[in-house]
Amino acid sequence: MRKFLQFLLVCLAPGLPLTAQTSYILTASPSNMQSVVNQHGLTVVKELYDGTNCVMLVTSASADVPGTETEVESDLMVVGFEPEQRASLPELTGLTQPVLTQSSTSILDSLPGRTLVTFFGSTVPSNYTTQAATSIIRLGDARTATHLTGSGVVAIIDTGADLNHPALSAVLVPGYDFTRDIPGSSELADLDPTVAARLQQSSTSILDAQNTLQLNGSAVAILNQSSTSILDQSSTSILDSTLAEFGHGTMTAGIVHLVAPTAKIMPLKAFRADGSSNLSDIIRAIYYAADHGANIVSMSFSMPQSSPGLQAAIQYALSKNVAMVASSGNDGSKTLVYPASYGGVQGIGSSTNTDLRSTFSNYGSGVVTFAAPGEGVTTTYPGGNYAAGWGTSFSTPMFAGAAALVLQARPAAKPGDITNALSKTKQISDMGYGRIDLYQSLMNVISSSPISSTSGTSGSGTSGSGK
């Protein structure tokens, strides 16, 4: 298949510029791929996956999109054919903005009196390890009673991560940047190199960070004065609309680490700092995660339309016993979004600190399997900083971290086993099984499982039923 791909790239690439063509995702068996491409006048842009079926990003010079789809889909050698799609992080809907504005004072209230604490080999502020979200899911109670701190590899498909963040660097494993098609996954690569260097060189103590800065409609950064000035310079454009989701991947990684500090994290950069991605990059990232040792995939994004190519990638990962976790979206409605609504995927909604559904969270049995706190969750942010996030994006990695705790207790657990293990919850209407309760769930798990031990932080619930 590799020789065939090289042949196609050399022989078929000449033609109209990519911007003048329509892109598609084509799936066919390796033995049929060349015939399909030749017969329909397609140009291969890149390979997305090479396996039992081969998945390619291709273009067609034809401006007749419906006609091209009909023609290619009618070919019996074709397994799948669909237009390329754009995807975005769910916070871009803007519905988290009112909640953030109304409740960011609680973040300011948490700044005075913070102390530095040791957290699994790194020094972090106490309002990261001890906060409302960890108390609500009873993380500290569960850790004290079970000694579970997480195992396995959690792949996070997002904007990348700050690979040098002091709280995260020791648990990160090599990832990939699908937006540039190169090894590595630093989200600081989206910044001007001078700005990125200045942000990383900030040396003020995190305890001196007594101010906050609203980053976008879903996040408030807790920053020291020097990093605030770097982020707030209009010339850097970090806070303007072109880089609205800068830091998102580091934030989701920090939540996984908070819940499962000894699990490894594989950052996979499929999104740019403006929050945008292509369906093809997401599909590549899922196949990559499944083939590079991930046990859990955390996906804090959603799309309104289903995609056969995306669903095939999800099913491939599930067939390799990789647990798939996805954001239910922030439209505040009872609607299906993908990948959260696919069978086998754990769709995660957001709950408030009083165990109600967050007003921005999507809901309903077709999209939400579990809920987790998603309002004002304090987590890591690039440059050694910390931030608070609002949205189902921040509920999703909390569940992914919980799944890593189950894997430590039951290393052979399959995705369905993880669902069952975490199903002892606090019930919330229209939120699947309900809000996760780690103490109840993990105590039930260890009563029938031998576990390995470690130690470690703080945490109310009952049982529920779900999706």
C-alpha positions as a LaTeX table, in Angstrom:
\begin{tabular}{lrrr}
\hline
Residue & $x$ (\AA) & $y$ (\AA) & $z$ (\AA) \\
\hline
Met1 & 0.00 & 0.00 & 0.00 \\
Arg2 & 2.89 & 2.40 & 0.73 \\
Lys3 & 4.30 & 2.01 & $-2.81$ \\
Phe4 & 0.84 & 2.58 & $-4.27$ \\
Leu5 & 0.42 & 5.77 & $-2.23$ \\
Gln6 & 3.80 & 7.13 & $-3.33$ \\
Phe7 & 2.90 & 6.35 & $-6.95$ \\
Leu8 & $-0.40$ & 8.19 & $-6.65$ \\
Leu9 & 1.13 & 11.25 & $-5.02$ \\
Val10 & 3.72 & 11.55 & $-7.79$ \\
Cys11 & 1.49 & 10.70 & $-10.73$ \\
Leu12 & $-1.86$ & 12.18 & $-9.76$ \\
Ala13 & $-1.00$ & 15.27 & $-7.74$ \\
Pro14 & $-0.64$ & 17.66 & $-10.74$ \\
Gly15 & $-3.92$ & 19.43 & $-11.42$ \\
Leu16 & $-6.03$ & 22.21 & $-9.98$ \\
Pro17 & $-4.87$ & 23.77 & $-6.70$ \\
Leu18 & $-6.40$ & 22.12 & $-3.63$ \\
Thr19 & $-8.40$ & 25.28 & $-2.89$ \\
Ala20 & $-10.17$ & 24.92 & $-6.27$ \\
Gln21 & $-11.15$ & 21.33 & $-5.63$ \\
Thr22 & $-13.58$ & 19.58 & $-3.30$ \\
Ser23 & $-12.04$ & 17.21 & $-0.75$ \\
Tyr24 & $-13.52$ & 13.84 & 0.13 \\
Ile25 & $-12.75$ & 10.93 & 2.42 \\
Leu26 & $-12.53$ & 7.70 & 0.41 \\
Thr27 & $-12.49$ & 4.20 & 1.89 \\
Ala28 & $-11.73$ & 1.09 & $-0.17$ \\
Ser29 & $-9.74$ & $-2.10$ & 0.15 \\
Pro30 & $-6.01$ & $-1.72$ & $-0.65$ \\
Ser31 & $-6.44$ & $-3.95$ & $-3.70$ \\
Asn32 & $-9.22$ & $-1.75$ & $-5.11$ \\
Met33 & $-7.99$ & 1.72 & $-4.14$ \\
Gln34 & $-5.92$ & 2.44 & $-7.25$ \\
Ser35 & $-8.73$ & 1.37 & $-9.59$ \\
Val36 & $-11.25$ & 3.54 & $-7.76$ \\
Val37 & $-8.99$ & 6.58 & $-7.84$ \\
Asn38 & $-8.18$ & 6.18 & $-11.51$ \\
Gln39 & $-11.72$ & 5.41 & $-12.62$ \\
His40 & $-13.24$ & 8.47 & $-10.98$ \\
Gly41 & $-10.46$ & 10.95 & $-11.70$ \\
Leu42 & $-9.60$ & 11.51 & $-8.05$ \\
Thr43 & $-6.34$ & 12.90 & $-6.68$ \\
Val44 & $-4.86$ & 11.49 & $-3.47$ \\
Val45 & $-3.87$ & 14.18 & $-0.96$ \\
Lys46 & $-2.78$ & 11.92 & 1.89 \\
Glu47 & $-3.35$ & 8.60 & 3.55 \\
Leu48 & $-5.48$ & 8.63 & 6.68 \\
Tyr49 & $-5.28$ & 4.93 & 7.53 \\
Asp50 & $-3.78$ & 1.82 & 5.96 \\
Gly51 & $-5.32$ & $-1.42$ & 7.17 \\
Thr52 & $-7.92$ & $-3.97$ & 6.09 \\
Asn53 & $-9.56$ & $-1.00$ & 4.44 \\
Cys54 & $-7.52$ & 1.95 & 3.26 \\
Val55 & $-8.76$ & 5.48 & 4.02 \\
Met56 & $-7.58$ & 8.39 & 1.88 \\
Leu57 & $-8.19$ & 12.12 & 1.69 \\
Val58 & $-8.79$ & 12.77 & $-2.01$ \\
Thr59 & $-9.92$ & 15.63 & $-4.22$ \\
Ser60 & $-12.03$ & 15.86 & $-7.34$ \\
Ala61 & $-11.76$ & 18.58 & $-9.96$ \\
Ser62 & $-15.49$ & 18.33 & $-10.59$ \\
Ala63 & $-17.58$ & 21.19 & $-9.23$ \\
Asp64 & $-20.63$ & 18.87 & $-9.18$ \\
Val65 & $-20.40$ & 17.64 & $-5.59$ \\
Pro66 & $-23.72$ & 15.71 & $-5.53$ \\
Gly67 & $-22.89$ & 14.14 & $-8.89$ \\
Thr68 & $-19.43$ & 13.11 & $-7.74$ \\
Glu69 & $-20.83$ & 11.60 & $-4.54$ \\
Thr70 & $-23.49$ & 9.65 & $-6.46$ \\
Glu71 & $-20.98$ & 8.38 & $-9.02$ \\
Val72 & $-18.35$ & 7.22 & $-6.56$ \\
Glu73 & $-20.77$ & 5.81 & $-3.98$ \\
Ser74 & $-22.39$ & 3.66 & $-6.66$ \\
Asp75 & $-19.05$ & 1.95 & $-7.33$ \\
Leu76 & $-19.20$ & $-1.49$ & $-5.71$ \\
Met77 & $-15.46$ & $-1.33$ & $-4.96$ \\
Val78 & $-16.03$ & 1.71 & $-2.71$ \\
Val79 & $-16.59$ & 1.09 & 1.00 \\
Gly80 & $-17.18$ & 4.72 & 1.90 \\
Phe81 & $-17.13$ & 8.17 & 0.30 \\
Glu82 & $-18.07$ & 11.48 & 1.91 \\
Pro83 & $-17.14$ & 15.18 & 1.72 \\
Glu84 & $-14.49$ & 16.51 & 4.06 \\
Gln85 & $-16.04$ & 18.43 & 7.00 \\
Arg86 & $-14.88$ & 21.17 & 9.29 \\
Ala87 & $-15.15$ & 20.55 & 13.02 \\
Ser88 & $-14.88$ & 22.90 & 15.99 \\
Leu89 & $-14.53$ & 22.75 & 19.72 \\
Pro90 & $-18.01$ & 22.97 & 21.34 \\
Glu91 & $-17.30$ & 26.13 & 23.33 \\
Leu92 & $-17.53$ & 28.10 & 20.09 \\
Thr93 & $-21.34$ & 27.97 & 20.39 \\
Gly94 & $-21.00$ & 30.76 & 22.96 \\
Leu95 & $-23.65$ & 29.46 & 25.38 \\
Thr96 & $-21.10$ & 29.06 & 28.18 \\
Gln97 & $-20.44$ & 32.83 & 28.22 \\
Pro98 & $-23.31$ & 33.85 & 30.54 \\
Val99 & $-22.46$ & 31.10 & 33.03 \\
Leu100 & $-18.81$ & 32.09 & 33.04 \\
Thr101 & $-19.62$ & 35.76 & 33.58 \\
Gln102 & $-21.96$ & 35.01 & 36.46 \\
Ser103 & $-19.69$ & 32.59 & 38.33 \\
Ser104 & $-16.09$ & 33.65 & 37.72 \\
Thr105 & $-16.10$ & 35.47 & 41.07 \\
Ser106 & $-15.77$ & 32.07 & 42.76 \\
Ile107 & $-12.43$ & 31.65 & 41.00 \\
Leu108 & $-11.24$ & 35.01 & 42.30 \\
Asp109 & $-12.38$ & 34.03 & 45.78 \\
Ser110 & $-10.19$ & 30.93 & 45.62 \\
Leu111 & $-6.96$ & 32.82 & 44.92 \\
Pro112 & $-6.14$ & 34.27 & 48.37 \\
Gly113 & $-4.93$ & 31.66 & 50.82 \\
Arg114 & $-3.65$ & 29.22 & 48.23 \\
Thr115 & $-0.59$ & 27.23 & 49.13 \\
Leu116 & 1.86 & 25.15 & 47.16 \\
Val117 & 1.32 & 21.42 & 47.50 \\
Thr118 & 3.16 & 18.40 & 46.20 \\
Phe119 & 1.07 & 16.41 & 43.78 \\
Phe120 & 2.58 & 13.20 & 42.42 \\
Gly121 & 6.05 & 14.58 & 41.84 \\
Ser122 & 5.20 & 18.17 & 40.92 \\
Thr123 & 4.41 & 21.35 & 42.81 \\
Val124 & 0.97 & 22.78 & 42.12 \\
Pro125 & $-1.37$ & 25.34 & 43.69 \\
Ser126 & $-3.80$ & 23.92 & 46.23 \\
Asn127 & $-6.84$ & 25.26 & 44.39 \\
Tyr128 & $-6.03$ & 22.82 & 41.58 \\
Thr129 & $-5.99$ & 19.71 & 43.75 \\
Thr130 & $-8.75$ & 20.81 & 46.15 \\
Gln131 & $-11.70$ & 22.37 & 44.35 \\
Ala132 & $-15.46$ & 22.02 & 44.07 \\
Ala133 & $-15.32$ & 19.58 & 41.14 \\
Thr134 & $-13.08$ & 17.07 & 42.93 \\
Ser135 & $-15.22$ & 17.29 & 46.06 \\
Ile136 & $-18.45$ & 16.73 & 44.10 \\
Ile137 & $-17.22$ & 13.56 & 42.39 \\
Arg138 & $-15.68$ & 12.40 & 45.71 \\
Leu139 & $-12.23$ & 12.01 & 44.21 \\
Gly140 & $-10.38$ & 12.40 & 47.52 \\
Asp141 & $-12.63$ & 9.90 & 49.31 \\
Ala142 & $-12.16$ & 7.41 & 46.50 \\
Arg143 & $-8.37$ & 7.85 & 46.40 \\
Thr144 & $-8.02$ & 7.46 & 50.16 \\
Ala145 & $-10.20$ & 4.34 & 50.25 \\
Thr146 & $-8.95$ & 2.59 & 47.10 \\
His147 & $-5.44$ & 4.00 & 46.47 \\
Leu148 & $-6.32$ & 4.11 & 42.78 \\
Thr149 & $-4.44$ & 6.80 & 40.87 \\
Gly150 & $-4.86$ & 5.61 & 37.29 \\
Ser151 & $-3.06$ & 3.52 & 34.71 \\
Gly152 & $-2.89$ & 3.11 & 30.97 \\
Val153 & $-2.64$ & 5.78 & 28.29 \\
Val154 & $-5.28$ & 8.45 & 27.76 \\
Ala155 & $-5.08$ & 9.96 & 24.27 \\
Ile156 & $-6.52$ & 13.48 & 24.07 \\
Ile157 & $-7.58$ & 14.71 & 20.64 \\
Asp158 & $-7.46$ & 18.46 & 21.00 \\
Thr159 & $-5.26$ & 21.51 & 20.35 \\
Gly160 & $-2.14$ & 19.77 & 21.68 \\
Ala161 & $-0.58$ & 20.51 & 25.07 \\
Asp162 & 2.12 & 22.56 & 26.76 \\
Leu163 & 4.71 & 19.77 & 26.76 \\
Asn164 & 6.83 & 21.57 & 29.38 \\
His165 & 4.09 & 22.36 & 31.90 \\
Pro166 & 5.57 & 21.36 & 35.30 \\
Ala167 & 2.42 & 19.48 & 36.34 \\
Leu168 & 2.16 & 17.49 & 33.10 \\
Ser169 & 5.59 & 16.92 & 31.58 \\
Ala170 & 6.36 & 13.73 & 33.53 \\
Val171 & 3.21 & 11.92 & 32.37 \\
Leu172 & 3.14 & 12.95 & 28.71 \\
Val173 & 4.04 & 10.36 & 26.08 \\
Pro174 & 4.90 & 11.24 & 22.46 \\
Gly175 & 1.98 & 12.43 & 20.40 \\
Tyr176 & 1.48 & 13.77 & 16.89 \\
Asp177 & 0.55 & 17.06 & 15.25 \\
Phe178 & $-1.98$ & 16.23 & 12.52 \\
Thr179 & $-2.45$ & 19.90 & 11.64 \\
Arg180 & 1.16 & 20.02 & 10.43 \\
Asp181 & 1.63 & 16.29 & 9.80 \\
Ile182 & 4.72 & 16.08 & 12.01 \\
Pro183 & 5.68 & 14.31 & 15.26 \\
Gly184 & 5.06 & 16.34 & 18.39 \\
Ser185 & 1.96 & 18.00 & 19.77 \\
Ser186 & 2.87 & 21.33 & 21.32 \\
Glu187 & 0.02 & 23.80 & 21.15 \\
Leu188 & 2.52 & 26.60 & 21.55 \\
Ala189 & 3.48 & 25.87 & 17.92 \\
Asp190 & 0.42 & 27.94 & 16.94 \\
Leu191 & 1.94 & 31.05 & 18.52 \\
Asp192 & 4.56 & 33.39 & 17.17 \\
Pro193 & 7.85 & 31.79 & 18.39 \\
Thr194 & 8.84 & 34.96 & 20.29 \\
Val195 & 5.53 & 35.07 & 22.15 \\
Ala196 & 5.68 & 31.33 & 22.92 \\
Ala197 & 9.19 & 31.70 & 24.35 \\
Arg198 & 8.19 & 34.64 & 26.54 \\
Leu199 & 5.14 & 32.80 & 27.85 \\
Gln200 & 7.25 & 29.78 & 28.82 \\
Gln201 & 9.99 & 31.88 & 30.43 \\
Ser202 & 7.67 & 33.62 & 32.89 \\
Ser203 & 9.23 & 33.04 & 36.30 \\
Thr204 & 6.80 & 34.61 & 38.75 \\
Ser205 & 5.56 & 32.16 & 41.39 \\
Ile206 & 2.15 & 30.67 & 40.71 \\
Leu207 & 1.16 & 31.83 & 44.20 \\
Asp208 & 1.66 & 35.41 & 43.07 \\
Ala209 & $-1.02$ & 34.93 & 40.43 \\
Gln210 & $-3.78$ & 36.89 & 42.11 \\
Asn211 & $-5.54$ & 38.10 & 38.98 \\
Thr212 & $-7.68$ & 36.51 & 36.30 \\
Leu213 & $-8.06$ & 37.17 & 32.61 \\
Gln214 & $-11.02$ & 36.07 & 30.54 \\
Leu215 & $-9.63$ & 34.10 & 27.61 \\
Asn216 & $-12.82$ & 33.36 & 25.64 \\
Gly217 & $-16.41$ & 32.37 & 26.22 \\
Ser218 & $-15.44$ & 29.30 & 28.22 \\
Ala219 & $-12.24$ & 29.96 & 30.16 \\
Val220 & $-10.68$ & 32.31 & 32.68 \\
Ala221 & $-6.90$ & 32.17 & 33.16 \\
Ile222 & $-5.35$ & 32.53 & 36.61 \\
Leu223 & $-2.17$ & 34.33 & 35.63 \\
Asn224 & 0.84 & 36.02 & 37.15 \\
Gln225 & 1.38 & 39.61 & 36.10 \\
Ser226 & 4.09 & 38.91 & 33.54 \\
Ser227 & 2.15 & 36.21 & 31.70 \\
Thr228 & $-0.97$ & 38.37 & 31.77 \\
Ser229 & 0.86 & 41.13 & 29.96 \\
Ile230 & 2.16 & 38.67 & 27.38 \\
Leu231 & $-1.29$ & 37.24 & 26.71 \\
Asp232 & $-3.01$ & 40.62 & 26.75 \\
Gln233 & $-0.83$ & 42.37 & 24.17 \\
Ser234 & $-2.93$ & 43.11 & 21.11 \\
Ser235 & 0.10 & 42.49 & 18.89 \\
Thr236 & 0.30 & 38.87 & 19.94 \\
Ser237 & $-3.33$ & 38.10 & 18.96 \\
Ile238 & $-3.50$ & 35.34 & 21.58 \\
Leu239 & $-6.78$ & 36.63 & 22.92 \\
Asp240 & $-8.33$ & 37.69 & 19.66 \\
Ser241 & $-10.77$ & 35.53 & 17.70 \\
Thr242 & $-8.07$ & 33.94 & 15.57 \\
Leu243 & $-6.66$ & 32.01 & 18.56 \\
Ala244 & $-9.81$ & 31.72 & 20.64 \\
Glu245 & $-9.11$ & 28.16 & 21.84 \\
Phe246 & $-5.40$ & 28.45 & 22.61 \\
Gly247 & $-4.75$ & 26.45 & 25.80 \\
His248 & $-7.77$ & 24.17 & 25.41 \\
Gly249 & $-5.68$ & 21.00 & 25.05 \\
Thr250 & $-3.48$ & 21.80 & 28.05 \\
Met251 & $-6.64$ & 22.43 & 30.08 \\
Thr252 & $-8.23$ & 19.08 & 29.17 \\
Ala253 & $-4.95$ & 17.28 & 29.85 \\
Gly254 & $-4.75$ & 18.87 & 33.29 \\
Ile255 & $-8.17$ & 17.50 & 34.21 \\
Val256 & $-7.24$ & 13.95 & 33.19 \\
His257 & $-4.08$ & 14.32 & 35.30 \\
Leu258 & $-6.02$ & 15.69 & 38.26 \\
Val259 & $-8.28$ & 12.64 & 38.35 \\
Ala260 & $-5.73$ & 9.99 & 37.30 \\
Pro261 & $-2.27$ & 11.38 & 38.12 \\
Thr262 & $-0.33$ & 8.19 & 37.35 \\
Ala263 & $-1.98$ & 7.53 & 33.99 \\
Lys264 & 0.00 & 8.55 & 30.91 \\
Ile265 & $-1.36$ & 11.21 & 28.54 \\
Met266 & $-0.87$ & 11.18 & 24.76 \\
Pro267 & $-1.66$ & 14.62 & 23.29 \\
Leu268 & $-2.84$ & 14.41 & 19.68 \\
Lys269 & $-3.09$ & 17.80 & 17.99 \\
Ala270 & $-5.96$ & 17.67 & 15.49 \\
Phe271 & $-7.26$ & 21.17 & 16.30 \\
Arg272 & $-5.70$ & 24.56 & 15.71 \\
Ala273 & $-5.66$ & 27.35 & 18.28 \\
Asp274 & $-8.71$ & 28.92 & 16.62 \\
Gly275 & $-10.69$ & 25.81 & 17.60 \\
Ser276 & $-11.03$ & 24.45 & 14.06 \\
Ser277 & $-10.16$ & 21.06 & 12.64 \\
Asn278 & $-10.83$ & 18.88 & 9.64 \\
Leu279 & $-12.74$ & 15.62 & 9.82 \\
Ser280 & $-9.80$ & 13.89 & 8.12 \\
Asp281 & $-7.37$ & 14.95 & 10.87 \\
Ile282 & $-9.75$ & 13.72 & 13.57 \\
Ile283 & $-10.11$ & 10.36 & 11.81 \\
Arg284 & $-6.33$ & 10.03 & 11.52 \\
Ala285 & $-5.95$ & 10.84 & 15.21 \\
Ile286 & $-8.41$ & 8.13 & 16.27 \\
Tyr287 & $-6.67$ & 5.47 & 14.18 \\
Tyr288 & $-3.30$ & 6.70 & 15.47 \\
Ala289 & $-4.43$ & 6.47 & 19.09 \\
Ala290 & $-5.81$ & 2.95 & 18.64 \\
Asp291 & $-2.59$ & 1.77 & 16.95 \\
His292 & $-0.14$ & 3.49 & 19.33 \\
Gly293 & $-1.13$ & 2.09 & 22.69 \\
Ala294 & $-3.99$ & 4.30 & 23.86 \\
Asn295 & $-6.45$ & 2.67 & 26.25 \\
Ile296 & $-8.84$ & 5.62 & 26.40 \\
Val297 & $-9.52$ & 8.42 & 23.90 \\
Ser298 & $-10.88$ & 11.73 & 25.21 \\
Met299 & $-12.58$ & 13.93 & 22.60 \\
Ser300 & $-13.75$ & 17.36 & 23.77 \\
Phe301 & $-15.42$ & 18.32 & 20.52 \\
Ser302 & $-18.63$ & 17.64 & 18.64 \\
Met303 & $-20.08$ & 17.82 & 15.14 \\
Pro304 & $-23.76$ & 18.19 & 14.21 \\
Gln305 & $-23.56$ & 15.73 & 11.31 \\
Ser306 & $-22.73$ & 12.04 & 11.42 \\
Ser307 & $-19.82$ & 10.81 & 9.33 \\
Pro308 & $-19.36$ & 7.24 & 8.08 \\
Gly309 & $-15.58$ & 7.70 & 8.16 \\
Leu310 & $-15.62$ & 8.96 & 11.73 \\
Gln311 & $-17.93$ & 6.16 & 12.83 \\
Ala312 & $-15.67$ & 3.58 & 11.17 \\
Ala313 & $-12.65$ & 4.98 & 13.03 \\
Ile314 & $-14.59$ & 4.87 & 16.32 \\
Gln315 & $-15.62$ & 1.25 & 15.70 \\
Tyr316 & $-12.03$ & 0.34 & 14.87 \\
Ala317 & $-10.85$ & 1.75 & 18.19 \\
Leu318 & $-13.65$ & 0.04 & 20.10 \\
Ser319 & $-12.73$ & $-3.26$ & 18.42 \\
Lys320 & $-9.28$ & $-2.86$ & 19.99 \\
Asn321 & $-10.91$ & $-2.31$ & 23.41 \\
Val322 & $-10.14$ & 1.40 & 23.47 \\
Ala323 & $-12.70$ & 3.32 & 25.56 \\
Met324 & $-14.08$ & 6.31 & 23.65 \\
Val325 & $-15.23$ & 9.40 & 25.57 \\
Ala326 & $-16.71$ & 12.51 & 23.90 \\
Ser327 & $-18.26$ & 15.85 & 24.73 \\
Ser328 & $-22.05$ & 16.04 & 24.41 \\
Gly329 & $-21.81$ & 19.65 & 23.23 \\
Asn330 & $-22.86$ & 23.04 & 24.54 \\
Asp331 & $-26.01$ & 23.83 & 22.57 \\
Gly332 & $-28.24$ & 23.53 & 25.63 \\
Ser333 & $-30.61$ & 21.27 & 23.73 \\
Lys334 & $-31.80$ & 17.72 & 23.31 \\
Thr335 & $-29.96$ & 17.04 & 20.10 \\
Leu336 & $-27.60$ & 14.45 & 18.67 \\
Val337 & $-23.94$ & 15.36 & 18.12 \\
Tyr338 & $-21.03$ & 13.23 & 17.01 \\
Pro339 & $-19.01$ & 11.31 & 18.05 \\
Ala340 & $-20.87$ & 11.39 & 21.40 \\
Ser341 & $-24.05$ & 9.89 & 19.89 \\
Tyr342 & $-22.37$ & 6.84 & 18.33 \\
Gly343 & $-22.97$ & 3.48 & 20.00 \\
Gly344 & $-20.15$ & 2.53 & 22.32 \\
Val345 & $-19.04$ & 6.14 & 22.90 \\
Gln346 & $-19.50$ & 7.63 & 26.36 \\
Gly347 & $-21.16$ & 11.02 & 25.79 \\
Ile348 & $-20.42$ & 13.37 & 28.68 \\
Gly349 & $-22.65$ & 16.25 & 29.73 \\
Ser350 & $-21.92$ & 19.01 & 32.22 \\
Ser351 & $-23.43$ & 19.35 & 35.69 \\
Thr352 & $-23.41$ & 22.30 & 38.05 \\
Asn353 & $-21.87$ & 22.41 & 41.50 \\
Thr354 & $-25.37$ & 21.78 & 42.89 \\
Asp355 & $-25.96$ & 18.65 & 40.78 \\
Leu356 & $-28.23$ & 20.13 & 38.16 \\
Arg357 & $-27.73$ & 20.03 & 34.43 \\
Ser358 & $-25.63$ & 22.98 & 33.28 \\
Thr359 & $-27.86$ & 25.24 & 31.20 \\
Phe360 & $-25.43$ & 25.08 & 28.27 \\
Ser361 & $-25.07$ & 21.28 & 28.27 \\
Asn362 & $-26.83$ & 19.14 & 25.70 \\
Tyr363 & $-28.97$ & 16.43 & 27.25 \\
Gly364 & $-31.02$ & 13.35 & 26.49 \\
Ser365 & $-30.52$ & 9.62 & 26.13 \\
Gly366 & $-29.15$ & 9.82 & 22.59 \\
Val367 & $-26.16$ & 11.99 & 23.46 \\
Val368 & $-25.41$ & 11.84 & 27.21 \\
Thr369 & $-24.26$ & 8.69 & 28.98 \\
Phe370 & $-22.80$ & 10.35 & 32.08 \\
Ala371 & $-22.42$ & 13.81 & 33.56 \\
Ala372 & $-19.48$ & 15.41 & 35.37 \\
Pro373 & $-18.88$ & 18.90 & 36.76 \\
Gly374 & $-18.16$ & 21.40 & 34.00 \\
Glu375 & $-18.37$ & 24.85 & 35.57 \\
Gly376 & $-15.30$ & 26.65 & 36.84 \\
Val377 & $-13.03$ & 23.60 & 36.81 \\
Thr378 & $-9.48$ & 24.68 & 37.68 \\
Thr379 & $-6.80$ & 23.08 & 35.54 \\
Thr380 & $-3.46$ & 23.59 & 33.84 \\
Tyr381 & $-2.83$ & 26.28 & 31.22 \\
Pro382 & 0.20 & 26.93 & 28.97 \\
Gly383 & 3.24 & 28.69 & 30.38 \\
Gly384 & 3.05 & 26.90 & 33.73 \\
Asn385 & $-0.18$ & 28.72 & 34.48 \\
Tyr386 & $-3.63$ & 27.58 & 35.61 \\
Ala387 & $-7.11$ & 28.40 & 34.34 \\
Ala388 & $-10.76$ & 27.64 & 35.00 \\
Gly389 & $-13.01$ & 26.24 & 32.29 \\
Trp390 & $-16.74$ & 26.06 & 31.64 \\
Gly391 & $-18.26$ & 23.56 & 29.21 \\
Thr392 & $-18.73$ & 19.89 & 28.41 \\
Ser393 & $-15.14$ & 19.99 & 27.13 \\
Phe394 & $-14.03$ & 20.00 & 30.75 \\
Ser395 & $-16.50$ & 17.38 & 31.94 \\
Thr396 & $-15.24$ & 14.94 & 29.29 \\
Pro397 & $-11.63$ & 14.54 & 30.52 \\
Met398 & $-12.93$ & 14.13 & 34.05 \\
Phe399 & $-14.72$ & 10.98 & 32.91 \\
Ala400 & $-11.69$ & 9.88 & 30.88 \\
Gly401 & $-9.59$ & 10.14 & 34.03 \\
Ala402 & $-12.20$ & 8.11 & 35.92 \\
Ala403 & $-11.94$ & 5.42 & 33.23 \\
Ala404 & $-8.18$ & 5.26 & 33.85 \\
Leu405 & $-8.88$ & 4.60 & 37.53 \\
Val406 & $-11.09$ & 1.66 & 36.58 \\
Leu407 & $-8.33$ & 0.30 & 34.32 \\
Gln408 & $-5.92$ & 0.28 & 37.22 \\
Ala409 & $-8.31$ & $-1.91$ & 39.19 \\
Arg410 & $-9.32$ & $-4.02$ & 36.20 \\
Pro411 & $-6.53$ & $-3.96$ & 33.58 \\
Ala412 & $-8.50$ & $-6.23$ & 31.23 \\
Ala413 & $-11.66$ & $-4.08$ & 31.36 \\
Lys414 & $-13.39$ & $-3.50$ & 28.03 \\
Pro415 & $-15.24$ & $-0.27$ & 27.21 \\
Gly416 & $-18.57$ & $-1.74$ & 28.33 \\
Asp417 & $-16.99$ & $-2.85$ & 31.61 \\
Ile418 & $-15.89$ & 0.73 & 32.27 \\
Thr419 & $-19.44$ & 1.97 & 31.69 \\
Asn420 & $-20.81$ & $-0.57$ & 34.17 \\
Ala421 & $-18.05$ & 0.16 & 36.69 \\
Leu422 & $-18.83$ & 3.89 & 36.79 \\
Ser423 & $-22.64$ & 3.55 & 36.75 \\
Lys424 & $-23.14$ & 4.13 & 40.48 \\
Thr425 & $-23.94$ & 7.81 & 40.23 \\
Lys426 & $-25.96$ & 10.77 & 41.43 \\
Gln427 & $-29.03$ & 10.83 & 39.20 \\
Ile428 & $-29.77$ & 13.96 & 37.19 \\
Ser429 & $-32.74$ & 14.10 & 34.84 \\
Asp430 & $-31.90$ & 13.62 & 31.14 \\
Met431 & $-28.22$ & 13.04 & 31.93 \\
Gly432 & $-27.89$ & 9.31 & 31.31 \\
Tyr433 & $-26.65$ & 7.37 & 34.31 \\
Gly434 & $-26.11$ & 10.67 & 36.11 \\
Arg435 & $-23.19$ & 12.56 & 37.64 \\
Ile436 & $-20.21$ & 10.33 & 38.36 \\
Asp437 & $-19.48$ & 9.39 & 41.97 \\
Leu438 & $-16.00$ & 7.92 & 42.14 \\
Tyr439 & $-16.22$ & 6.74 & 45.72 \\
Gln440 & $-19.37$ & 4.67 & 45.18 \\
Ser441 & $-18.25$ & 3.31 & 41.84 \\
Leu442 & $-14.66$ & 2.46 & 42.72 \\
Met443 & $-15.51$ & 0.92 & 46.06 \\
Asn444 & $-17.82$ & $-1.40$ & 44.17 \\
Val445 & $-15.06$ & $-2.14$ & 41.64 \\
Ile446 & $-12.39$ & $-3.05$ & 44.16 \\
Ser447 & $-14.72$ & $-5.30$ & 46.12 \\
Ser448 & $-14.33$ & $-7.78$ & 43.26 \\
Ser449 & $-10.94$ & $-6.80$ & 41.81 \\
Pro450 & $-7.31$ & $-7.06$ & 42.93 \\
Ile451 & $-5.61$ & $-3.65$ & 42.55 \\
Ser452 & $-2.15$ & $-2.17$ & 42.45 \\
Ser453 & $-1.55$ & 0.66 & 44.91 \\
Thr454 & $-0.22$ & 4.23 & 45.07 \\
Ser455 & $-1.64$ & 7.27 & 46.98 \\
Gly456 & $-3.13$ & 10.94 & 47.17 \\
Thr457 & $-6.90$ & 14.67 & 47.26 \\
Ser458 & $-10.93$ & 15.75 & 48.08 \\
Gly459 & $-15.29$ & 15.03 & 47.62 \\
Ser460 & $-21.74$ & 13.24 & 47.13 \\
Gly461 & $-23.94$ & 10.88 & 45.24 \\
Thr462 & $-26.41$ & 7.96 & 44.86 \\
Ser463 & $-27.16$ & 5.61 & 41.98 \\
Gly464 & $-28.61$ & 6.13 & 38.54 \\
Ser465 & $-29.30$ & 4.54 & 35.19 \\
Gly466 & $-28.34$ & 5.63 & 31.68 \\
Lys467 & $-28.04$ & 5.93 & 27.77 \\
\hline
\end{tabular}
